[in-house]
Amino acid sequence: MAVVAGQFIYDVADPINPRLVCRSANTYIRLLDGNAIAYTTVAAGHLVIVRRDLTTGAESRIAQLRVDSPPYSASWTSDGSLEVYATSVPSADGRWLVSVRLWSNGADNVLYTIDAGPGGFAGRWSAHFILEFSPDHAYLAISDTNFSPQNYNVRIFSVIDLSQKLVSGTQGLAAAGGTWVAKDRFVWAAGSGTLMQWTPTKGATLLRSERWFTPTSSSDGRWLAGTLLTDQSNPRVVIVPVAGGGTLTTGLGSSPGFVTPTVVWYAEEGPDTSGGFTCSEPCAHPTTPNGTVRAFDVADGSDQVVRFRLGEAPTTAEGYTVCCTTLG
């Protein structure tokens, strides 16, 4: 199974003809081992994690979180043992001081504090947040942009001793997402237009000299995929083997996510016909997802349209495609 956008669970035994198993409302879903999910809900005024068996429907409460609601600036592990979140207080000059905190082993720890400053981001290809625990929960990757649009560092902390293993600026441009490829290897799209990687032994090093957006990895850590933004009017999905090798590129597309170790779902793009864009011709017109989801198989190079059953496509109530970032 695969969880798309934290809202849709699909049986992807046949990734071209998937079956919707569950659709969420006002919560976040994560796939657990076997046939179970974890999701958040409110109980007695507190945000809690609930485990649900998809076969029997039986539910059990796993843990209570420290945040009252699931904001973009918080993340948690499915067992409830770790939670990262932020608190803020006004500073003397009228700005805000944000403390990034880690709840671990029953203790609340301040990892670092930054001056939030003013301002914000606009635009489809602007900053994309990073707040990810490594698969073995030994490390935590954070982008300062989660908490302040004026701070651009990507940081990695050891969960075991709370030490900061990396603080890396991105030349005045915020990072555009990241992913753990293995328990000790993190890859992120730097604002400078490069794809960077970090390991405990080698630190931060250049992986690729291309502008990526929201890189993601396969469950076995063998493949990386992302939206290639060499030309923002022609976004395409790029897929590369982590160990090195040839690059695979699709037609117009964005937002890839692995639903199996070898199959990537992505949103097909087409001309933006919303009427909200104007320029003096000739000019490059932007694209937008056209509602079609495609499946690219790295094993045989096939690129096919995903055929959802009626009413089962990953779209919002307003009809917007929210494919294909996967969780779990």
Secondary structure, DSSP 8 states (H G I E B T S, - for coil): -EEETTTEEEE-SSTTS-EEEEE-SSS-EEE-SSSEEEEEEEETTEEEEEEEETTT--EEEEEE-SSSS--TT-EE-TTSSEEEEEEEEE-TTS-EEEEEEEEETTEEEEEEEEE--S----STTS-B--EEE-TTSSEEEEEGGGT-TT---EEEEETTT--EEEEE--TTS--B-EEEEETTEEEEEETTTEEEEEETTTEEEEEESS-EEEEEE-TTS-EEEEEE-SSTTS-EEEEEETTS---EEEEEEEEEEESSSSEEEEEEEEE--SS-----SS----EEEEEEEEEEETTT--EEE----TT-SSB-TT--B----EE-
